[in-house]
Amino acid sequence: MERISLRGTPETLLITLYAKAKESELPDSLLRDRFSRRAVEQIDYDFARLHIGRAEQVGIALRAKLFDDWVRDFLARYPACVVLQLGCGLDSRVFRVDPPSTVQWFEVDFPEVIALRERLYPAQENCHLLATSLTAPDWWRRVPTGRPVLLLSEGVLPYVEADQVPRLLRELVAYCERGELLLDGYSRLGIRLLQWNPMIRRTGAVLHWGIDEPQELEQQVPSLQFVDSIAAYDRAQIARLSLGMRLLYEVTLAIPAMRRLGRLLRYRFGLPA
């Protein structure tokens, strides 16, 4: 068993890991993530302290599935590409998507997270692990250029200092030259509300960065062109929740400001429209 001593931002990876694992145990599972389930079984950690309920399990699994679908779409259009997953944590997307051998896949996270990942997950052909903080200088120069690049950030950028996110993205986009960027687009109100989420508060992590409209990121990173957004809600998945949670989601969907609390955003750079 792996004893876990992560604190702060790295500890939040256990929230998403456990949620995906538990959702995958449900008979009507959306994600069916056997790798997350196996990882949870190998970890010595009191997951009960995080109070991850069914609503969180379904919501996190839905977000992961929406990202998975976008990744599969990119791979279908650019089968000889590079995927760069920022703040990968213990996400098992590379196994769920199972990219072809023509894809070079890179997982990036803190050294202690990458070390844990190496112990819990099997090696995957053409999947490379980069042990570094996202804000460390020039770490991306280990990533090959000359191919379309998919930059993927699931639940990571909000934890980066607000003034560092645009700088990081400008440098990544300039280095990669052409590709797409997928990320969570939490509004500033959404960031404030997330900070009070009991799961996050128990880790001691602090959230910083949010944008109210997708066009803000185009202004901060001029090479980016906004393509699409998806609200991380799905009525078929909401129907799996309790009556109280279903009513809460219905209220959220009815109020525009609430719908903007959290969206999945897609941008392109250096690629034709």
Protein Blocks (a to p, Z undefined) as FASTA:
>chain_A
ZZdfbehjllmmmmmmmmmmmmmmpmklfklpaklmmmmmmpccdfklnopafklmmmmm
mmmmmmmmmmmmmmmmmmbccdddehkljafklmmnopafkbccdddddfklmmmmmmmp
ccdehiacddddfkbghklmmpcghiacddddehklmmpcfklmmmmmmmmmmmnopacd
ddddddfklmmmmmmpmklmmnopacfbdcfbfklmmmmmmmbccfbdcdfbdfklmmmp
cfklmmmmmmmmmpmklmmmpccddddehiaZZ
